[in-house]
Amino acid sequence: MKWSARLKGKLKFKEPLKKYSNFKIGGEASVLFEPQNTNDLINCLVYAKKNKIPYFVIGNGTNVLISDKGFKGVVIRLASPYFKRISIKNNIVTAGAGLGIKDLIRRLLETNLSGYEFLTGIPASIGGALVMNAGVTKEGKRFSICDIVYKVKVLNKKGKVFNIARDKIKFNYRRSGLDKYIVLGAQLKLNKGKKSDIEKRIKDYLCLRRQRQDYSKPNIGCIFRNPSVYLSAGMLIDKCGFKGRHCGGAMVSKKHANFILNFNRAKASDVIKLMETIKKKVRNNFDISLREEIKLVS
Ligand SMILES: Cc1cc2nc3c(=O)[nH]c(=O)nc-3n(C[C@H](O)[C@H](O)[C@H](O)COP(=O)(O)OP(=O)(O)OC[C@H]3O[C@@H](n4cnc5c(N)ncnc54)[C@H](O)[C@@H]3O)c2cc1C
């Protein structure tokens, strides 16, 4: 029996990955698999491991730069309804890794729970937000998803499912150490709040985002990590005069210098060249080595 016949979820062969990346860049995946549930996912992993086939999990594709050559292996998307479930009991929210932050917020707005508002507008899935420890910096203070995590449910390479408590996870600025697992979901711990205050904070975060970020063309948010809370990569790149600079179809945003836009059918190689030029100039001008926030997939 062919291995693929055992799987219940959706399988697509030679699937263009640009469809799943917010950047609209990237070659084909040998296989794209959307498991129906955890057992289906485990069956796929066991096969991949036995046959030494590489795999990679993609969330909403809002922080990944996919190579023009694509990915030779299985790309896993937790897009089935099973991975998008959400339940709320008292102040604990249990959400699947495939659920979008937007849907999480929409659901939480029906309650009087608070503490998650800073996530407003981050176009992530729960899985991607946990792996990247997504968040915002406001008035010199960082707010990240790790602040509200209670437990994370993961699947390891051996096919074992278990929960990891918040204090056992190595959360850091835009990093979590969770990328060695497949994140299946999480429990978030929130506080009770006043509805009008919650709605106001959500509005404020949306406003802040519209002021700061560029939505005019496909992009994957901030390319580089900020060197510190007080020193933004965008400011350093701007000071080097990169706003509006382009390479092939990729261009540094005129609004936010840490955003690269796919303004005209950019290739991953255009973006990478632009990133290298930026890093070199920032290093020469400020003696600072910028580090990528985005994840490169090849
Ligand atoms: C317009 C725009 C604005 C943005 N603003 C912000 C912001 O304010 N703050 C911020 O932090 N980020 C921001 N981002 C970046 C991005 O949204 C975050 O990094 C987000 O956490 C990525 O989530 P994702 O689901 O898209 O993950 P992807 O981009 O699909 O994947 C990111 C990484 O997570 C891994 N991953 C995803 N899901 C799983 C899983 N279930 N199990 C294991 N690994 C997984 C992938 O393998 C990859 O390594 C922005 C992006 C855009 C396009």
The ligand as an SDF file (V2000), in Angstrom:
LIG
                    3D

 53 58  0  0  0  0  0  0  0  0999 V2000
    2.4260   42.7520    7.9200 C   0  0  0  0  0  0  0  0  0  0  0  0
    3.1250   41.9390    8.9660 C   0  0  0  0  0  0  0  0  0  0  0  0
    3.2220   42.4280   10.2610 C   0  0  0  0  0  0  0  0  0  0  0  0
    3.8710   41.6870   11.2580 C   0  0  0  0  0  0  0  0  0  0  0  0
    3.9310   42.1960   12.5230 N   0  0  0  0  0  0  0  0  0  0  0  0
    4.5300   41.4760   13.4900 C   0  0  0  0  0  0  0  0  0  0  0  0
    4.5890   41.9770   14.8320 C   0  0  0  0  0  0  0  0  0  0  0  0
    4.1160   43.0470   15.1530 O   0  0  0  0  0  0  0  0  0  0  0  0
    5.2030   41.2070   15.7550 N   0  0  0  0  0  0  0  0  0  0  0  0
    5.7470   39.9840   15.4650 C   0  0  0  0  0  0  0  0  0  0  0  0
    6.2640   39.3270   16.3600 O   0  0  0  0  0  0  0  0  0  0  0  0
    5.7130   39.5050   14.2090 N   0  0  0  0  0  0  0  0  0  0  0  0
    5.1200   40.2020   13.2190 C   0  0  0  0  0  0  0  0  0  0  0  0
    5.0890   39.7160   11.9370 N   0  0  0  0  0  0  0  0  0  0  0  0
    5.7830   38.4590   11.6310 C   0  0  0  0  0  0  0  0  0  0  0  0
    4.9410   37.1810   11.7750 C   0  0  0  0  0  0  0  0  0  0  0  0
    3.5610   37.4540   11.6970 O   0  0  0  0  0  0  0  0  0  0  0  0
    5.2590   36.4640   13.0880 C   0  0  0  0  0  0  0  0  0  0  0  0
    6.6140   36.0780   13.1730 O   0  0  0  0  0  0  0  0  0  0  0  0
    4.4020   35.2140   13.2980 C   0  0  0  0  0  0  0  0  0  0  0  0
    4.6430   34.7140   14.5770 O   0  0  0  0  0  0  0  0  0  0  0  0
    4.6250   34.1270   12.2600 C   0  0  0  0  0  0  0  0  0  0  0  0
    3.5370   33.2380   12.3490 O   0  0  0  0  0  0  0  0  0  0  0  0
    3.1090   32.3200   11.1240 P   0  0  0  0  0  0  0  0  0  0  0  0
    1.9850   31.4690   11.5620 O   0  0  0  0  0  0  0  0  0  0  0  0
    2.8970   33.1130    9.9100 O   0  0  0  0  0  0  0  0  0  0  0  0
    4.3990   31.4150   10.9860 O   0  0  0  0  0  0  0  0  0  0  0  0
    5.2510   31.0730    9.6700 P   0  0  0  0  0  0  0  0  0  0  0  0
    5.7630   32.3300    9.0900 O   0  0  0  0  0  0  0  0  0  0  0  0
    4.4910   30.1840    8.7990 O   0  0  0  0  0  0  0  0  0  0  0  0
    6.4510   30.2550   10.3280 O   0  0  0  0  0  0  0  0  0  0  0  0
    7.3870   30.9020   11.1550 C   0  0  0  0  0  0  0  0  0  0  0  0
    8.2230   29.8290   11.8440 C   0  0  0  0  0  0  0  0  0  0  0  0
    7.3910   29.1060   12.7310 O   0  0  0  0  0  0  0  0  0  0  0  0
    7.4310   27.7070   12.4230 C   0  0  0  0  0  0  0  0  0  0  0  0
    6.0950   27.1500   12.6880 N   0  0  0  0  0  0  0  0  0  0  0  0
    4.8950   27.6620   12.3200 C   0  0  0  0  0  0  0  0  0  0  0  0
    3.9050   26.9060   12.8260 N   0  0  0  0  0  0  0  0  0  0  0  0
    4.4920   25.8850   13.5030 C   0  0  0  0  0  0  0  0  0  0  0  0
    4.0260   24.7860   14.2490 C   0  0  0  0  0  0  0  0  0  0  0  0
    2.7320   24.5370   14.4110 N   0  0  0  0  0  0  0  0  0  0  0  0
    4.9320   23.9510   14.8070 N   0  0  0  0  0  0  0  0  0  0  0  0
    6.2650   24.1730   14.6750 C   0  0  0  0  0  0  0  0  0  0  0  0
    6.7710   25.1940   13.9720 N   0  0  0  0  0  0  0  0  0  0  0  0
    5.9000   26.0440   13.4020 C   0  0  0  0  0  0  0  0  0  0  0  0
    7.8280   27.6370   10.9630 C   0  0  0  0  0  0  0  0  0  0  0  0
    8.4370   26.3890   10.6910 O   0  0  0  0  0  0  0  0  0  0  0  0
    8.8010   28.8080   10.8750 C   0  0  0  0  0  0  0  0  0  0  0  0
   10.0580   28.4220   11.3620 O   0  0  0  0  0  0  0  0  0  0  0  0
    4.4390   40.4320   10.9340 C   0  0  0  0  0  0  0  0  0  0  0  0
    4.3290   39.9350    9.6310 C   0  0  0  0  0  0  0  0  0  0  0  0
    3.6830   40.6750    8.6520 C   0  0  0  0  0  0  0  0  0  0  0  0
    3.5560   40.1220    7.2670 C   0  0  0  0  0  0  0  0  0  0  0  0
  1  2  1  0
  2  3  1  0
  2 52  2  0
  3  4  2  0
  4  5  1  0
  4 50  1  0
  5  6  2  0
  6  7  1  0
  6 13  1  0
  7  8  2  0
  7  9  1  0
  9 10  1  0
 10 11  2  0
 10 12  1  0
 12 13  2  0
 13 14  1  0
 14 15  1  0
 14 50  1  0
 15 16  1  0
 16 17  1  0
 16 18  1  0
 18 19  1  0
 18 20  1  0
 20 21  1  0
 20 22  1  0
 22 23  1  0
 23 24  1  0
 24 25  2  0
 24 26  1  0
 24 27  1  0
 27 28  1  0
 28 29  2  0
 28 30  1  0
 28 31  1  0
 31 32  1  0
 32 33  1  0
 33 34  1  0
 33 48  1  0
 34 35  1  0
 35 36  1  0
 35 46  1  0
 36 37  1  0
 36 45  1  0
 37 38  2  0
 38 39  1  0
 39 40  1  0
 39 45  2  0
 40 41  1  0
 40 42  2  0
 42 43  1  0
 43 44  2  0
 44 45  1  0
 46 47  1  0
 46 48  1  0
 48 49  1  0
 50 51  2  0
 51 52  1  0
 52 53  1  0
M  END
$$$$
